[in-house]
Amino acid sequence: MNPEQIIQLILITLVPWIELRGAIPAGIIMGMDPLTVFLISVVTNILVIFPIYIFLEFIFPYFESLPIIQPILAKIRSKTQKYVDKHGFWGLMIFTAIPLPGSGAYSACLGAHLLKIRKRDAIPAIVVGVIIAGILVTLIATGVFKLFI
């Protein structure tokens, strides 16, 4: 594994709505060790939570009022809200953990912000969800689930 591969993996993980769901399979395809790919992707995806919240607090209010953005926000709010209303902390964690594009740390942070969930409540749920998503995507990408099918 070379430094360029690590940088590529980190950059893929940082892409909103792709995150570790795309980075883990990409890293494995690049021939990187699956455990290393998992660790780099999960840590990167967790670390991005903090800049997201800084953006949401200081810059997001300017974008929130744009008419083109409002339908996107409404969709994210409704997707997140059904999980949070039904399951609270666990709902936000499950929403984050679902290994599909459109869920994940970016959407969960945005959804938590839109639903006015306190950071101290949201961040642990999002972190646990990222870890679960990383485990699931790694298992799928390495073919472990084929053993049970």
Secondary structure, 3 states (H helix, E strand, C coil): CCHHHHHHHHHHHHCCCCHHHHHHHHHHHCCCCHHHHHHHHHHHHHHCHHHHHHHHHHCHHHHHCCCCCHHHHHHHHHHHHHHHHHHCHHHHHHHHHCCCCCCCHHHHHHHHHHCCCCHHHHHHHHHHHHHHHHHHHHHHHCCHHHHCC
